[in-house]
Amino acid sequence: MSAHPKRKKDQDEQFKSKIRNLHCIICYALPPSTVSHIKTRGSGGDDSAFNILPMCLNCHTHWESHKEQFINEHKHFADHLTRLGWKWNTIQGKFYLRHYGK
């Protein structure tokens, strides 16, 4: 059973619409922002508040292609992920990002 109950699709769309109207959490670019998943939906991530953040397209693209480097380059983002319950490490050259909840 998931630690976070499933939300209805219309609730997810309303929440994501609010995220799109926020500034980028990284560079503070003005809205609209993209809905950036910390753990991608393809990897089992969902649309819960701990898993999505507003990012401009440029930051989102960099995040998606270089997660470990991105976290290392943006301390305030790393701090925010930690507050949301995320932890990360590299084992044998492979980067892992996991949510441990609050």
DSSP file (Angstrom, degrees, kcal/mol; ACC not computed):
  #  RESIDUE AA STRUCTURE BP1 BP2  ACC     N-H-->O    O-->H-N    N-H-->O    O-->H-N    TCO  KAPPA ALPHA  PHI   PSI    X-CA   Y-CA   Z-CA
    1    1 A M              0   0    0      0, 0.0     2,-0.1     0, 0.0     0, 0.0   0.000 360.0 360.0 360.0 138.0    0.0    0.0    0.0
    2    2 A S        -     0   0    0      1,-0.1     4,-0.1     2,-0.1     0, 0.0  -0.392 360.0-134.4 -72.0 146.0    1.3    3.5   -0.9
    3    3 A A  S    S+     0   0    0      1,-0.2    -1,-0.1    -2,-0.1     0, 0.0   0.697  98.4  54.4 -71.1 -18.3    2.2    5.9    1.9
    4    4 A H  S    S-     0   0    0      3,-0.0    -1,-0.2    44,-0.0    -2,-0.1  -0.966  91.6-127.1-120.7 117.4    0.3    8.5   -0.1
    5    5 A P        -     0   0    0      0, 0.0     2,-0.1     0, 0.0    -2,-0.1  -0.263  35.8 -97.4 -62.3 148.3   -3.3    7.8   -1.0
    6    6 A K        -     0   0    0     -4,-0.1     2,-0.3     1,-0.1     3,-0.0  -0.386  37.5-143.7 -66.0 140.5   -4.2    8.2   -4.7
    7    7 A R        -     0   0    0     -3,-0.1     2,-0.1    -2,-0.1    40,-0.1  -0.710  25.1 -97.0-100.9 157.2   -5.8   11.5   -5.6
    8    8 A K    >>  -     0   0    0     -2,-0.3     4,-2.1     1,-0.1     3,-0.5  -0.428  33.3-116.3 -70.8 149.9   -8.5   12.0   -8.2
    9    9 A K  H 3> S+     0   0    0      1,-0.3     4,-2.4     2,-0.2     5,-0.2   0.865 115.3  53.3 -56.6 -40.6   -7.3   13.1  -11.6
   10   10 A D  H 3> S+     0   0    0      1,-0.2     4,-2.0     2,-0.2    -1,-0.3   0.854 107.9  51.5 -66.7 -32.5   -9.1   16.4  -11.5
   11   11 A Q  H <> S+     0   0    0     -3,-0.5     4,-2.4     2,-0.2    -1,-0.2   0.909 109.6  50.2 -66.3 -41.6   -7.5   17.1   -8.1
   12   12 A D  H  X S+     0   0    0     -4,-2.1     4,-2.8     1,-0.2    -2,-0.2   0.915 110.2  49.7 -61.6 -43.5   -4.1   16.4   -9.7
   13   13 A E  H  X S+     0   0    0     -4,-2.4     4,-2.0     2,-0.2    -1,-0.2   0.888 111.2  48.9 -65.3 -39.2   -4.8   18.7  -12.6
   14   14 A Q  H  X S+     0   0    0     -4,-2.0     4,-1.7     2,-0.2    -1,-0.2   0.922 113.3  47.3 -64.4 -43.7   -5.9   21.6  -10.3
   15   15 A F  H  X S+     0   0    0     -4,-2.4     4,-2.0     1,-0.2    -2,-0.2   0.929 112.3  48.7 -63.5 -46.1   -2.7   21.1   -8.2
   16   16 A K  H  X S+     0   0    0     -4,-2.8     4,-2.3     1,-0.2    -1,-0.2   0.849 107.0  56.8 -64.3 -33.9   -0.5   21.0  -11.3
   17   17 A S  H  X S+     0   0    0     -4,-2.0     4,-0.8     2,-0.2    -1,-0.2   0.897 107.1  48.9 -63.1 -39.7   -2.2   24.2  -12.6
   18   18 A K  H >< S+     0   0    0     -4,-1.7     3,-0.6     1,-0.2    -2,-0.2   0.899 109.4  52.5 -65.2 -40.5   -1.3   25.9   -9.4
   19   19 A I  H >< S+     0   0    0     -4,-2.0     3,-1.9     1,-0.2    -2,-0.2   0.911 104.5  56.1 -61.0 -43.1    2.3   24.7   -9.7
   20   20 A R  H 3< S+     0   0    0     -4,-2.3    13,-2.4     1,-0.3    -1,-0.2   0.755 102.3  57.7 -61.8 -24.2    2.5   26.1  -13.3
   21   21 A N  T << S+     0   0    0     -4,-0.8    -1,-0.3    -3,-0.6     2,-0.2   0.323  92.5  88.6 -91.0   8.0    1.6   29.5  -11.9
   22   22 A L  S <  S-     0   0    0     -3,-1.9     3,-0.1     8,-0.1    11,-0.1  -0.669  84.2-102.5-100.6 159.2    4.6   29.7   -9.6
   23   23 A H        -     0   0    0     -2,-0.2     7,-0.2     1,-0.1     2,-0.2  -0.344  53.1 -79.4 -72.5 162.3    8.0   31.0  -10.3
   24   24 A C     >  -     0   0    0      5,-2.3     4,-1.3     1,-0.2    31,-0.3  -0.440  33.8-142.5 -63.1 130.5   10.9   28.5  -11.0
   25   25 A I  T  4 S+     0   0    0     29,-2.7    -1,-0.2    -2,-0.2    30,-0.1   0.673  96.1  41.8 -70.1 -17.0   12.2   27.1   -7.7
   26   26 A I  T  4 S+     0   0    0     28,-0.2    -1,-0.1     3,-0.1    50,-0.1   0.917 132.9  10.9 -94.8 -60.0   15.8   27.2   -9.0
   27   27 A C  T  4 S-     0   0    0      2,-0.1    -2,-0.1    29,-0.0    28,-0.1   0.441  92.3-124.0-105.2  -1.9   16.3   30.4  -11.0
   28   28 A Y     <  +     0   0    0     -4,-1.3    -3,-0.1     1,-0.2    -5,-0.1   0.693  46.8 170.0  66.1  21.5   13.1   32.3   -9.9
   29   29 A A        -     0   0    0      1,-0.1    -5,-2.3    -6,-0.1    -1,-0.2  -0.325  40.6 -99.7 -59.3 146.3   12.0   32.8  -13.6
   30   30 A L        -     0   0    0     -7,-0.2    -1,-0.1     1,-0.1    -8,-0.1  -0.261  59.5 -53.8 -67.9 155.4    8.5   34.1  -13.8
   31   31 A P  S    S+     0   0    0      0, 0.0   -10,-0.1     0, 0.0     2,-0.1  -0.180  92.2  79.1 -60.5 161.4    5.6   31.8  -14.6
   32   32 A P        +     0   0    0      0, 0.0     2,-0.3     0, 0.0   -11,-0.2   0.430  65.8 178.7 -80.3 150.4    4.5   29.8  -16.4
   33   33 A S        -     0   0    0    -13,-2.4     2,-0.2    -2,-0.1    23,-0.2  -0.718  28.1-113.6-108.4 162.8    6.6   27.0  -15.0
   34   34 A T  E     -A   55   0A   0     21,-3.8    21,-1.8    -2,-0.3     2,-0.9  -0.640  31.2-111.5 -88.7 157.1    6.7   23.3  -16.0
   35   35 A V  E     -A   54   0A   0     -2,-0.2     2,-0.6    19,-0.2   -19,-0.0  -0.815  39.7-163.2 -88.6 106.8    5.5   20.7  -13.5
   36   36 A S  E     -A   53   0A   0     17,-2.8    17,-2.4    -2,-0.9     2,-0.4  -0.827   6.9-148.2-101.1 122.9    8.8   18.9  -12.6
   37   37 A H  E     -A   52   0A   0     -2,-0.6    15,-0.2    15,-0.2     3,-0.2  -0.737   6.2-156.1 -88.2 132.9    8.6   15.5  -11.0
   38   38 A I  S    S+     0   0    0     13,-3.0     2,-0.6    -2,-0.4    -1,-0.2   0.964  97.0  29.2 -68.9 -54.1   11.4   14.6   -8.6
   39   39 A K  S    S-     0   0    0     12,-0.3    -1,-0.3     7,-0.2     5,-0.1  -0.947 105.1-120.7-103.6 118.4   10.8   10.9   -9.2
   40   40 A T    > > -     0   0    0     -2,-0.6     5,-3.0    -3,-0.2     3,-0.9  -0.109  12.5-120.0 -60.1 154.6    9.4   10.6  -12.7
   41   41 A R  G > 5S+     0   0    0      1,-0.2     3,-1.7     3,-0.2    -1,-0.1   0.870 115.7  59.8 -61.3 -35.4    6.0    9.1  -13.3
   42   42 A G  G 3 5S+     0   0    0      1,-0.3    -1,-0.2     2,-0.1    -2,-0.1   0.735 104.8  49.8 -65.0 -22.1    7.8    6.4  -15.4
   43   43 A S  G < 5S-     0   0    0     -3,-0.9    -1,-0.3     0, 0.0    -2,-0.2   0.252 134.5 -87.5 -98.9  11.1    9.8    5.4  -12.3
   44   44 A G  T < 5S+     0   0    0     -3,-1.7    -3,-0.2     1,-0.3    -2,-0.1   0.495  81.0 144.0  98.6   4.7    6.7    5.2  -10.2
   45   45 A G      < -     0   0    0     -5,-3.0    -1,-0.3     1,-0.1     2,-0.2  -0.323  30.8-157.2 -72.5 160.4    6.5    8.9   -9.1
   46   46 A D        -     0   0    0      2,-0.1    -7,-0.2    -2,-0.0    -1,-0.1  -0.555  31.4 -95.1-125.5-169.1    3.1   10.6   -8.6
   47   47 A D  S    S+     0   0    0     -2,-0.2     5,-0.1   -10,-0.1     2,-0.1   0.004  72.3 133.7-100.7  27.2    1.7   14.0   -8.6
   48   48 A S  S >> S-     0   0    0      1,-0.1     3,-1.8   -44,-0.0     4,-1.0  -0.336  71.3-105.8 -77.0 162.1    1.8   14.5   -4.8
   49   49 A A  T 34 S+     0   0    0      1,-0.3     3,-0.2     2,-0.2    -1,-0.1   0.769 119.0  55.2 -60.8 -28.6    3.2   17.7   -3.2
   50   50 A F  T 34 S+     0   0    0      1,-0.2    -1,-0.3    35,-0.0    34,-0.1   0.633 111.5  45.5 -79.2 -10.9    6.4   16.1   -2.2
   51   51 A N  T <4 S+     0   0    0     -3,-1.8   -13,-3.0   -13,-0.1     2,-0.4   0.539 103.0  60.9-113.2  -8.3    7.1   14.9   -5.7
   52   52 A I  E  <  +A   37   0A   0     -4,-1.0   -15,-0.2   -15,-0.2    -1,-0.1  -0.967  52.2 171.8-127.1 142.5    6.5   17.9   -8.0
   53   53 A L  E     -A   36   0A   0    -17,-2.4   -17,-2.8    -2,-0.4     2,-0.4  -0.963  36.9-103.0-139.7 153.4    8.0   21.4   -8.1
   54   54 A P  E     +A   35   0A   0      0, 0.0   -29,-2.7     0, 0.0     2,-0.3  -0.670  45.8 164.7 -80.8 129.5    7.8   24.4  -10.4
   55   55 A M  E     -A   34   0A   0    -21,-1.8   -21,-3.8    -2,-0.4   -31,-0.1  -0.996  37.3-116.0-139.9 145.1   10.8   24.8  -12.8
   56   56 A C     >  -     0   0    0     -2,-0.3     4,-2.7   -23,-0.2     5,-0.2  -0.306  42.3-101.7 -67.8 165.6   11.3   26.8  -15.9
   57   57 A L  H  > S+     0   0    0      1,-0.2     4,-2.4     2,-0.2     5,-0.2   0.881 121.4  52.7 -60.5 -39.0   11.9   24.8  -19.1
   58   58 A N  H  > S+     0   0    0      2,-0.2     4,-2.0     1,-0.2    -1,-0.2   0.946 113.6  41.5 -63.1 -49.5   15.7   25.4  -19.0
   59   59 A C  H  > S+     0   0    0      1,-0.2     4,-2.9     2,-0.2    -2,-0.2   0.897 114.1  53.4 -65.0 -40.1   16.1   24.2  -15.3
   60   60 A H  H  X S+     0   0    0     -4,-2.7     4,-2.6     2,-0.2    -1,-0.2   0.917 108.6  49.3 -61.8 -43.6   13.7   21.3  -15.9
   61   61 A T  H  X S+     0   0    0     -4,-2.4     4,-1.5    -5,-0.2    -1,-0.2   0.917 113.2  46.2 -62.3 -44.1   15.7   20.1  -18.9
   62   62 A H  H  X S+     0   0    0     -4,-2.0     4,-1.9     2,-0.2    -2,-0.2   0.915 112.7  51.1 -64.4 -42.9   19.0   20.3  -16.9
   63   63 A W  H  < S+     0   0    0     -4,-2.9    -2,-0.2     1,-0.2    -1,-0.2   0.932 109.9  49.3 -58.8 -48.3   17.4   18.5  -13.9
   64   64 A E  H  < S+     0   0    0     -4,-2.6     3,-0.3     1,-0.2    -1,-0.2   0.816 118.6  38.1 -64.4 -31.4   16.1   15.7  -16.1
   65   65 A S  H  < S+     0   0    0     -4,-1.5    -1,-0.2     1,-0.2    -2,-0.2   0.671 130.3  23.4 -96.7 -16.5   19.4   15.1  -17.8
   66   66 A H     X  +     0   0    0     -4,-1.9     4,-3.0    -3,-0.2     5,-0.2  -0.343  64.7 159.7-146.2  58.3   21.9   15.6  -14.9
   67   67 A K  H  > S+     0   0    0     -3,-0.3     4,-2.5     1,-0.2     5,-0.2   0.895  77.8  45.6 -54.7 -49.4   20.1   15.1  -11.6
   68   68 A E  H  > S+     0   0    0      1,-0.2     4,-2.1     2,-0.2    -1,-0.2   0.941 116.9  44.4 -62.9 -47.4   23.2   14.4   -9.5
   69   69 A Q  H  > S+     0   0    0      1,-0.2     4,-2.0     2,-0.2    -1,-0.2   0.897 112.1  54.3 -61.7 -40.7   25.1   17.4  -11.0
   70   70 A F  H  X S+     0   0    0     -4,-3.0     4,-1.3     1,-0.2    -2,-0.2   0.921 108.7  47.3 -61.1 -46.1   22.0   19.6  -10.6
   71   71 A I  H  < S+     0   0    0     -4,-2.5     7,-0.4     1,-0.2     3,-0.3   0.910 112.5  50.1 -62.5 -42.4   21.7   18.8   -6.9
   72   72 A N  H  < S+     0   0    0     -4,-2.1    -1,-0.2     1,-0.2    -2,-0.2   0.824 113.0  46.7 -66.0 -31.5   25.4   19.5   -6.4
   73   73 A E  H  < S+     0   0    0     -4,-2.0     2,-0.5     1,-0.2    -1,-0.2   0.670 111.0  52.2 -84.7 -18.0   25.2   22.8   -8.2
   74   74 A H    >X  +     0   0    0     -4,-1.3     4,-2.2    -3,-0.3     3,-0.6  -0.750  59.1 175.6-125.6  83.6   22.0   24.1   -6.5
   75   75 A K  H 3> S+     0   0    0     -2,-0.5     4,-2.8     1,-0.3     5,-0.2   0.872  81.8  54.8 -57.5 -41.6   22.4   23.9   -2.7
   76   76 A H  H 3> S+     0   0    0      1,-0.2     4,-1.8     2,-0.2    -1,-0.3   0.852 109.3  49.0 -63.9 -31.5   19.1   25.6   -2.0
   77   77 A F  H <> S+     0   0    0     -3,-0.6     4,-2.6     2,-0.2    -2,-0.2   0.909 110.2  50.4 -70.7 -42.8   17.4   23.0   -4.2
   78   78 A A  H  X S+     0   0    0     -4,-2.2     4,-2.2    -7,-0.4    -2,-0.2   0.910 110.6  50.0 -59.7 -42.5   19.2   20.2   -2.3
   79   79 A D  H  X S+     0   0    0     -4,-2.8     4,-2.2     2,-0.2    -1,-0.2   0.898 110.1  50.6 -62.7 -40.5   18.1   21.7    1.0
   80   80 A H  H  X S+     0   0    0     -4,-1.8     4,-1.7     2,-0.2    -2,-0.2   0.917 109.0  50.7 -64.7 -43.9   14.5   21.9   -0.3
   81   81 A L  H  <>S+     0   0    0     -4,-2.6     5,-2.7     1,-0.2     4,-0.4   0.911 109.1  52.0 -59.6 -41.7   14.6   18.2   -1.4
   82   82 A T  H ><5S+     0   0    0     -4,-2.2     3,-1.5     1,-0.2    -1,-0.2   0.921 107.5  51.5 -61.1 -44.3   15.9   17.3    2.1
   83   83 A R  H 3<5S+     0   0    0     -4,-2.2    -1,-0.2     1,-0.3    -2,-0.2   0.821 107.1  54.7 -62.4 -30.2   13.0   19.1    3.7
   84   84 A L  T 3<5S-     0   0    0     -4,-1.7    -1,-0.3    -5,-0.1    17,-0.2   0.518 126.9-100.5 -81.1  -5.0   10.6   17.2    1.5
   85   85 A G  T < 5S+     0   0    0     -3,-1.5    15,-3.4    -4,-0.4    16,-0.4   0.617  74.4 141.4  98.8  14.3   12.0   13.9    2.7
   86   86 A W  E   < -B   99   0B   0     -5,-2.7     2,-0.3    13,-0.2    -1,-0.3  -0.674  24.6-177.9 -91.9 145.2   14.3   13.1   -0.2
   87   87 A K  E     -B   98   0B   0     11,-2.8    11,-3.0    -2,-0.3     2,-0.3  -0.967   3.5-172.9-135.2 152.8   17.7   11.5    0.1
   88   88 A W  E     +B   97   0B   0     -2,-0.3     2,-0.3     9,-0.2     9,-0.2  -0.975   9.9 161.7-145.4 156.8   20.3   10.6   -2.5
   89   89 A N  E     -B   96   0B   0      7,-1.9     7,-3.1    -2,-0.3     2,-0.5  -0.969  32.5-118.7-162.7 169.1   23.6    8.9   -2.9
   90   90 A T  E     -B   95   0B   0     -2,-0.3     2,-0.5     5,-0.2     5,-0.2  -0.982  24.8-174.3-119.9 126.1   25.8    7.3   -5.6
   91   91 A I  E >  S-B   94   0B   0      3,-2.6     3,-2.0    -2,-0.5    -2,-0.0  -0.982  73.4 -18.4-124.2 121.2   26.7    3.6   -5.4
   92   92 A Q  T 3  S-     0   0    0     -2,-0.5    -1,-0.1     1,-0.3     3,-0.1   0.884 129.5 -50.7  49.7  44.7   29.2    2.1   -7.8
   93   93 A G  T 3  S+     0   0    0      1,-0.2     2,-0.5    -3,-0.1    -1,-0.3   0.432 114.0 116.3  79.7  -0.3   28.7    5.1  -10.1
   94   94 A K  E <   -B   91   0B   0     -3,-2.0    -3,-2.6     2,-0.0     2,-0.4  -0.894  60.4-134.8-106.9 130.4   24.9    4.9  -10.2
   95   95 A F  E     -B   90   0B   0     -2,-0.5     2,-0.4    -5,-0.2    -5,-0.2  -0.667  20.7-167.6 -85.8 131.1   22.9    7.8   -8.7
   96   96 A Y  E     -B   89   0B   0     -7,-3.1    -7,-1.9    -2,-0.4     2,-0.4  -0.965   8.5-174.5-121.8 136.2   19.9    7.0   -6.5
   97   97 A L  E     +B   88   0B   0     -2,-0.4     2,-0.3    -9,-0.2    -9,-0.2  -0.990  14.0 172.8-130.8 121.5   17.2    9.3   -5.3
   98   98 A R  E     -B   87   0B   0    -11,-3.0   -11,-2.8    -2,-0.4     2,-0.5  -0.954  27.7-133.8-133.9 149.5   14.6    8.1   -2.8
   99   99 A H  E     +B   86   0B   0     -2,-0.3   -13,-0.2   -13,-0.2   -14,-0.1  -0.883  17.1 179.7-102.7 131.0   11.8    9.5   -0.8
  100  100 A Y        -     0   0    0    -15,-3.4   -14,-0.1    -2,-0.5    -1,-0.1   0.345  34.8-137.0-111.0   3.7   11.6    8.6    2.9
  101  101 A G              0   0    0    -16,-0.4    -1,-0.2   -17,-0.2   -16,-0.0   0.104 360.0 360.0  68.0 176.9    8.6   10.6    3.9
  102  102 A K              0   0    0    -18,-0.1    -1,-0.2     0, 0.0   -17,-0.1   0.310 360.0 360.0-124.9 360.0    8.0   12.7    6.9
